[in-house]
Every structure is written in C-alpha cells, then in structure tokens.
C-alpha cells in the first residue's frame, strides 16, 4: 500500500492524472477484499490490485473513461457466470464467485491544466492565484530573463517561442489557455496556431483591447471562415474593475472558475461588451 501512496505523490508533483480504485463493500465470496486499492495512471499503468480477474480488468477499462470525464463515482458488481437479472444498476461480471463488490473510483489530479502564454506581470500574478485553487499551470515565454525571474507559483516554466511551443508540444483538447504575451504579433500567432491545429480548449482567453480583438477576429474570419468561438473570451476576465496586474489576474481567475464550475448564468464577462459590429463572431 505504501508504494501506491508514494507513486500517487510522484504523480501529484508532476501534475499527472490518475484514478484510485478502492473496494468499499463486499458480500459473499470473491477476491476483492474491503480496503484493497489499485492506482491507475493516464498511461493505463496499474499499481496495487482490487482482486484480479474480470473485476480488475473491468476496473482498469473503466478508469480510461474516468480520466476523460475527471469525475469520481461508486459502482456495484455482481460476480456471477450465470444469466441473472438485476434491477439496482449493478454490473454483472463473469466470475463464478457469486459475491457482490462495490468499488469507489476516485479521480485524482489538478482541477485543470492552464497554459499561460506570457510570463509578464499579469501572467505571473495569475499563476500565483491559480496555484492554491488546485490548477496546474504552465507558463511559456520566449524571454529567458522573464522565465528565470519567475517564482515557483507556476508548476512548469518553459523558455520557448509561443507558437513554437504549441507546434512542438500539442495541447490536448479541453484544457485552459490564457494569452498574455508582450506583443500583439505573438498574441495573434498563438490565436492562429490554436485554430490552425484545430485545438479545442475548454477555455481560451486573450488579454486584449476591444479594438484589437476586432482586428484579430477579422483576420481569423478571413483565414478560417466561420469558427466556433463559444469558448473564446476576449477581452478576458470578469468585470471586477481595476487595471493593476494583480487586479487583472483576479478578474481572469474568476472567469476561469466560472467556466470550471459551469456558471453559464454569469453575465459580467468582459467579452459581452465588445462592439456590436464584431459580436457576430461569437457563436
């Protein structure tokens, strides 16, 4: 058991997702004793056991879907090789034991992964805010001195070109992306690369003025036509007021939380106040 917790701590420090499967109940015969645990990583490597056989195989397959949904839940199993009917939602597994087992699947990992393009004042302040909130942050910046001067608030710090990073290190779908580079050219390069590679972020925010975002979206529209911008937030953040790096970071962090907790009824997003002539890009 100690090996499982040691491995779990290693995964936590690396910002890796995993599922901890625990036997919470058992009735009758079967190899899955209460308290047995199995840790399954995102590469489908398992540590520990919940009893072996069909139940363990099924549990490992179940973990694949949990790593995508990132949700914990409990499921009951009947270990039987006979044709029986159940009405309580239990899953029948082909084992001759005849017992009943309950497994608790616990998703373990950061709330979400946030990629911050630009490690300047706003980017650094945002990483510092997101760390105690349970988000795993990566800051990318092409300025070596900026990366060198960042504190440990960011989990990963990368000194690399902004668009080059996306090209070399594909960002999985459903991640969170914040663009706050020091240059409008770099801002658009990141925006363009996201759509060029057809990456689908859960949240995609850009620190940008209302006028400049109109120019960006016009160029994007000419290149890609009608694109889905439902998860794109620019100007970024909620309308909290204040323009210091720390206040802007609070506004962005609040918007990220509103997306994470699916607070669609919030009507104070900065993007909702863009001029009428560019609102047609919001789909």
C-alpha positions in Angstrom: 0.0 0.0 0.0 2.9 2.4 0.8 4.1 2.0 -2.8 0.7 3.3 -4.1 0.8 6.4 -2.0 4.4 7.1 -2.9 3.5 6.8 -6.6 0.4 9.0 -6.0 2.6 11.7 -4.5 5.0 11.5 -7.5 2.1 11.9 -9.9 0.8 14.8 -7.9 4.1 16.7 -8.1 4.2 16.0 -11.9 0.6 17.3 -12.3 -0.4 13.9 -13.7 -4.0 12.5 -13.6 -4.8 9.1 -12.0 -7.7 7.1 -10.6 -7.6 5.4 -7.2 -9.9 2.4 -7.1 -10.9 1.2 -3.6 -13.0 -1.8 -2.6 -15.5 -0.3 -0.2 -18.0 -3.2 0.3 -18.1 -7.0 -0.2 -20.8 -9.6 0.3 -20.2 -13.3 -0.1 -17.2 -14.9 -1.9 -14.8 -13.1 -4.1 -11.2 -12.0 -4.4 -11.9 -8.3 -3.8 -11.5 -7.7 -0.1 -12.6 -4.4 1.5 -9.7 -1.9 1.6 -7.8 -3.2 -1.4 -6.7 -0.4 -3.7 -5.4 0.0 -7.2 -3.9 3.1 -8.7 -4.3 3.5 -12.5 -2.3 6.2 -14.3 -3.2 8.0 -17.5 -0.9 5.6 -19.4 -3.0 2.7 -18.1 -0.3 1.5 -15.8 -1.6 0.0 -12.6 -0.2 -0.3 -9.1 -1.8 -2.5 -6.4 -4.9 -4.7 -7.0 -8.6 -5.0 -6.4 -8.6 -8.7 -6.7 -7.5 -9.6 -10.2 -9.6 -11.5 -12.8 -12.6 -9.9 -14.6 -13.3 -7.3 -11.9 -9.8 -5.9 -12.2 -9.8 -5.9 -16.0 -13.2 -4.1 -16.0 -12.0 -1.6 -13.4 -8.9 -0.7 -15.5 -11.1 -0.2 -18.5 -13.4 1.9 -16.5 -10.5 4.1 -15.4 -9.9 5.1 -19.1 -13.3 6.9 -19.3 -12.9 8.4 -15.8 -9.6 10.0 -16.9 -11.6 11.7 -19.6 -14.6 12.8 -17.6 -12.5 13.6 -14.5 -15.4 12.6 -12.2 -15.4 10.2 -9.2 -18.2 7.7 -8.6 -19.2 4.4 -7.0 -20.3 1.3 -8.8 -21.6 -2.1 -7.6 -20.8 -5.5 -9.2 -22.2 -9.0 -9.0 -19.6 -11.7 -9.6 -21.6 -14.4 -11.4 -21.2 -16.6 -14.5 -24.9 -17.2 -14.6 -27.6 -15.4 -16.6 -29.3 -13.3 -13.9 -31.3 -10.1 -13.9 -30.6 -7.1 -11.7 -32.7 -4.0 -11.1 -30.4 -1.9 -8.9 -27.9 -0.8 -11.6 -25.3 -3.4 -10.6 -22.9 -4.6 -13.3 -22.6 -8.4 -13.8 -19.1 -9.7 -14.2 -18.3 -13.2 -15.4 -16.8 -14.7 -12.3 -18.0 -17.8 -10.5 -17.5 -16.4 -7.0 -21.1 -15.4 -6.6 -20.3 -12.5 -4.3 -21.1 -8.8 -4.6 -18.5 -6.0 -4.6 -18.6 -2.2 -4.5 -15.7 -0.1 -6.0 -15.2 3.6 -5.4 -13.4 5.2 -8.4 -11.7 8.4 -7.2 -10.3 10.8 -9.8 -7.1 12.4 -8.6 -5.4 15.2 -10.4 -5.4 19.0 -10.8 -8.7 20.8 -11.3 -7.5 21.6 -14.8 -4.4 22.4 -16.8 -3.8 26.1 -17.6 -1.3 27.2 -20.2 -0.3 30.8 -19.8 1.4 32.3 -22.8 3.4 35.2 -21.4 5.2 35.3 -18.0 5.0 39.1 -17.5 3.3 40.8 -14.6 -0.3 39.6 -15.4 0.8 36.0 -16.3 2.9 35.7 -13.2 0.2 37.1 -11.0 -2.4 34.7 -12.5 -0.2 31.6 -11.9 0.2 32.7 -8.2 -3.6 33.0 -7.8 -4.3 29.6 -9.5 -1.8 27.6 -7.6 -3.8 27.4 -4.3 -7.0 26.9 -6.2 -5.8 23.5 -7.5 -4.9 24.3 -11.1 -1.7 23.1 -12.7 -0.1 25.9 -14.6 2.5 26.1 -17.4 4.0 29.5 -18.3 5.5 29.8 -21.7 7.7 32.8 -22.7 10.4 33.4 -25.3 12.3 35.8 -22.9 14.9 33.9 -20.9 15.2 36.6 -18.3 11.4 36.5 -17.6 11.3 32.8 -17.2 14.4 32.9 -14.9 12.8 35.5 -12.7 9.5 33.7 -12.2 8.9 32.3 -8.7 7.6 28.8 -8.0 3.9 29.7 -8.5 4.0 28.2 -12.0 4.3 24.4 -12.0 6.1 24.4 -15.3 8.2 27.2 -16.8 9.2 27.0 -20.5 11.6 29.3 -22.3 10.4 28.8 -25.9 8.7 30.7 -28.7 5.0 31.0 -28.1 3.7 29.4 -31.4 6.7 27.1 -31.5 5.6 25.6 -28.1 2.2 24.8 -29.4 3.7 23.2 -32.5 6.2 21.1 -30.6 4.0 20.2 -27.6 0.5 19.7 -28.7 -2.1 20.9 -26.2 -4.8 18.3 -25.6 -8.4 19.4 -26.1 -10.4 20.7 -23.1 -7.5 22.5 -21.5 -7.5 26.1 -20.4 -5.4 28.7 -22.4 -4.6 32.3 -21.4 -2.8 34.5 -23.9 -0.9 37.5 -22.3 2.2 37.8 -24.4 4.2 41.1 -24.6 3.4 41.6 -28.3 0.2 41.8 -30.4 2.1 39.8 -33.0 2.7 37.0 -30.6 -0.9 37.2 -29.4 -2.2 36.6 -32.9 0.4 33.9 -33.6 -0.9 31.9 -30.6 -4.6 32.5 -31.6 -3.9 31.5 -35.2 -1.9 28.4 -34.2 -4.7 27.2 -32.0 -7.2 27.3 -34.9 -4.6 26.0 -37.4 -4.1 22.9 -35.4 -7.8 22.6 -34.6 -7.2 22.5 -30.8 -10.4 22.7 -28.8 -9.8 24.4 -25.5 -12.4 24.3 -22.7 -11.4 28.0 -22.1 -9.4 30.3 -24.3 -8.9 33.8 -23.0 -6.8 36.6 -24.5 -5.7 39.8 -22.8 -6.6 42.3 -25.5 -8.4 45.6 -26.1 -11.8 45.7 -27.7 -10.4 47.4 -30.8 -7.6 44.9 -31.2 -9.7 41.8 -30.7 -11.9 43.1 -33.6 -8.9 43.2 -35.9 -7.8 39.7 -34.7 -11.2 38.2 -35.3 -11.5 39.8 -38.7 -8.2 38.2 -39.8 -9.2 34.9 -38.3 -12.5 35.0 -40.2 -10.8 35.7 -43.5 -8.5 32.7 -42.9 -10.8 30.1 -41.4 -14.3 31.3 -42.2 -17.0 30.8 -39.5 -15.3 29.2 -36.5 -16.6 28.2 -33.1 -15.7 30.9 -30.6 -18.1 29.9 -27.9 -15.2 29.1 -25.6 -13.1 32.1 -26.5 -13.1 35.0 -24.1 -11.6 38.4 -25.1 -11.4 40.9 -23.7 -10.5 38.4 -21.0 -11.9 38.3 -17.5 -15.0 39.3 -15.5 -15.9 42.9 -15.0 -14.5 43.3 -11.5 -12.8 46.6 -12.0 -9.1 47.7 -11.6 -6.2 47.5 -14.0 -3.2 46.5 -11.9 -1.6 43.2 -12.8 -3.0 41.7 -9.7 -6.5 43.0 -10.2 -6.5 41.8 -13.8 -5.3 38.4 -12.7 -8.2 38.2 -10.2 -10.6 39.0 -13.0 -9.2 36.2 -15.2 -9.1 33.7 -12.3 -12.7 34.5 -11.5 -13.7 33.9 -15.1 -11.7 30.6 -15.2 -13.6 29.5 -12.1 -16.9 30.4 -13.6 -16.2 28.2 -16.6 -14.9 25.4 -14.5 -18.0 25.4 -12.3 -20.3 25.9 -15.3 -21.8 29.2 -14.1 -23.3 30.0 -17.5 -25.7 32.4 -15.9 -22.9 34.9 -15.2 -23.4 38.0 -17.4 -20.4 40.0 -16.4 -17.8 38.7 -18.8 -15.7 41.4 -20.5 -16.3 39.8 -23.9 -20.0 40.5 -23.6 -19.2 44.2 -24.0 -17.4 44.1 -27.4 -18.8 46.5 -30.0 -21.9 45.3 -31.8 -20.2 45.1 -35.2 -17.9 42.2 -34.1 -20.4 40.3 -32.0 -21.3 38.1 -35.0 -18.0 36.3 -34.4 -19.4 35.0 -31.1 -21.0 31.7 -32.0 
